Amino acid sequence: MTEEEVIKKVISVNLKPELMRDFILKKGDKSTTLKEVKQILRRIDRANAHMKQATEKLLKTKVKEKKELKKLGGGSVTFEMRLLNQEGKIVQKGTWEVLMKSKS
């Protein structure tokens, strides 16, 4: 990974300003080396992957209903959602209705 790729990655991570100081790359900056930044980014990527897996396990969704709404040029989709805790018990449930525009 080049220095430019690391900088682009840091920007894409969208960290809070107080955390960004650890990612500042300047010539002659001895406190943060490119190697350290790469290691931190790898840790962030692993943490993000872990959070994604946890979210997929804890949030269950299913399409409950689909309606075509020709006058609006699309339709609506109703999702049934369940949020589970670590033991797999439902801690929150509900529905989510979304309006969608048709392709044409």
Secondary structure by P-SEA (a helix, b strand, c coil): ccaaaaaaaaaaaccccccccccccccccccccaaaaaaaaaaaaaaaaaaaaaaaacbbbbbcccccccccccbbbbbbbbbbcccccccccbbbbbbbbccc
